[in-house]
Amino acid sequence: MSVKPERIAAAARARQVALLGLLAARTDAIGESLARTHGMVAWDRHKTIGKLQRGLWALREQRFHGLGGPPARVCERKDQPLESLLIVSTLLRQGRRVHLEVQAGASAVVPELLAELRDELSREQAGEALTIGAAGEPAPDEAGAWERVGVTPARPRVAAVHADADRELAAYALALSGLRRGGADPRRIVQAFVAGPLERLERHLHRLWVGAAFGPPDDPEMFAGPVEPALAEVYRVALAAWSAVPGARVLCPGGQLERPGDPRTYLAPALLRAPPIEPPPAHAGAIGPLVVLHPCEPATLDAALAACRARGDVIQPLGPEAWRQRVGTPPMAPLQPLALGRLPPGLPEPRPT
């Protein structure tokens, strides 16, 4: 006999504080796991864990009406660690049965935490509301037809640097996205359409690209850590494809870094300027610390982005007016995360260029 939605929701709500406490108690161990499995450096680990904690605290205060719904499948994706935990918690709070799938190579943090939550739910006679699959294995027959709720695969973004954007702030925004996790962040920026003057932006970017620190994830001064060895070849092919675009100019050559005594794979960031082409190279969205600048006139920026929108790309606007039109907040809002005191370590400090 299946568990009633009301019992699932009540049990999940009762165990919410315990889950938050478990996450807090294991923060250091979770961080070490992310460093080991994903090469994530200290600031990136803290940001990822903190975002999850804030989401779970907000969920604790949320109330749901009309409990129940179809059972759901959620996937813990290899390149999006910890994102499934909040989704699973939300579904349980809604009174829905959940099966967690785990991609091969994904972090084991969420399955381990949910296994303990499942034990707690069993004490509330709601243990069968949550099932957890083995890493790399498909969902069992019963759960195979359930609605897939998440985690939605993230896609690379295309930046739109508007003419009114501060060039230094835009450079830091591109570095934070394009170089994070050594270019392995699934939401990285690969292409940036730039309206207006380009020279000052290029100077700021060159300084960041040359000065960004890539090294061991246990070093708190590093901006990004190692990547999987297979990524080096993918990166090399993508860099060659973009370099071969007619009219392309290499501003920072990129390549593979060598650290004496460290056998792990580190990639040096690459920066190119190239005219927009359609379709883009086959490896346009390939993983790696690679950003390509596409200069365009301010009046033609939207037209230049049309093909990207048609492909379904996510457009990330950079510039006060563009941000205000998009989210209706004061124009300084996107600049606050780039304040000097909030910049992650491993990037050169702002200075006039």
C-alpha positions, 0 to 999 in steps of 0.5 A, a space after each residue: 500500500 502506497 504512503 499517503 501524500 500527507 504522511 510523506 510531506 509531514 515526515 519530510 517537514 519533520 526531518 528538514 532541520 535534521 537534514 540542515 544539521 547534517 549538512 552543516 556538520 559535514 561541510 568540511 567533509 563535503 568540501 573535501 569530497 568536491 575537491 577530490 571528485 571535481 577539483 573544486 577550489 575552496 571558494 567554489 566549494 563554499 559557494 556551492 554548499 552555501 547556495 544549497 544551505 540557503 535553498 534548504 533554509 528557504 524551503 523550511 519556511 515554505 508551505 505547500 497546498 494541495 499535497 500530492 502529485 505524480 511520482 518523480 525522477 530526479 538526476 544527480 548530474 556529474 557536472 552539477 554537484 549537489 543540485 538534486 538535493 534541494 529538488 528531492 527535498 522540495 518534492 518530498 515536502 509536496 508529498 510526492 514519491 521520488 527516485 534519485 538517479 545518479 550519473 556515473 562519476 557524479 558526486 556521492 554526497 547527495 546519495 549519502 545524505 539522502 540515504 540517511 534521510 530515507 532512514 529517518 523517513 522510515 521511522 515516520 513510516 514513509 521510507 518507501 517515498 524515497 528510493 536511490 539508484 546506484 551510480 550509473 544504473 538506469 531507473 528500475 522499471 517501476 520508476 522508469 516511467 515516472 515524470 523527470 523533474 530535474 536536474 535540468 542539464 545546464 547549458 553554456 551561456 552567451 554574453 552580451 556586453 552592452 555599450 554602457 557596460 563598465 569594461 573592467 566589471 565586464 571583464 571580471 564577469 567573463 572571467 568568473 563564468 568562463 574560467 570557473 572550474 577550469 572551464 568545466 562549469 556547465 553554465 560557463 560563458 564561451 562566446 561574448 558579443 561586445 558592443 562599443 569599444 573593445 580595446 579597454 575590455 581586451 586589456 582587462 581580460 588579458 590581465 585576468 587571463 594571465 594572472 588567474 591562479 590555477 592549481 591544487 584545490 586544497 590551496 585556498 589561494 587558487 581560482 580554479 583547480 584541475 580538470 579531467 585528463 580527457 578534457 585537455 584533448 576536447 579543449 585543444 580541438 575547440 581552441 584549434 577550431 576557433 583559431 581557424 575561423 577566418 579573421 580570428 585573432 588569438 589574444 591569449 593562446 591557452 594550452 595545458 599547464 604543467 605543475 612540477 610534482 603534480 600529475 593532475 591536468 591543468 588548462 591555461 585559459 585562452 582568449 580570442 577575438 573573432 567575427 561572428 559566424 553562423 553556424 559557429 564551429 562544431 566545438 563552439 560550446 566545448 568545455 575548457 577555459 576558452 572565451 571568444 569575443 565577437 565585436 559588433 556595433 551597438 545598434 546591431 547587438 540584438 541582431 547579432 544575438 538572434 542566431 544564438 537565441 534561435 539555437 536556444 542559447 541562454 543570453 547573459 546581459 552585461 551592462 546596467 541598462 540591460 540588467 535593469 530592463 531584464 530584472 527590474 532592479 537598480 542598475 548597480 545590482 549586477 556590480 555588487 558581486 564584483 566588489 573587491 571584498 567579494 572577489 574570489 581569490 586567485 584573480 588579480 585585484 582591480 586596477 586602472 588599465 
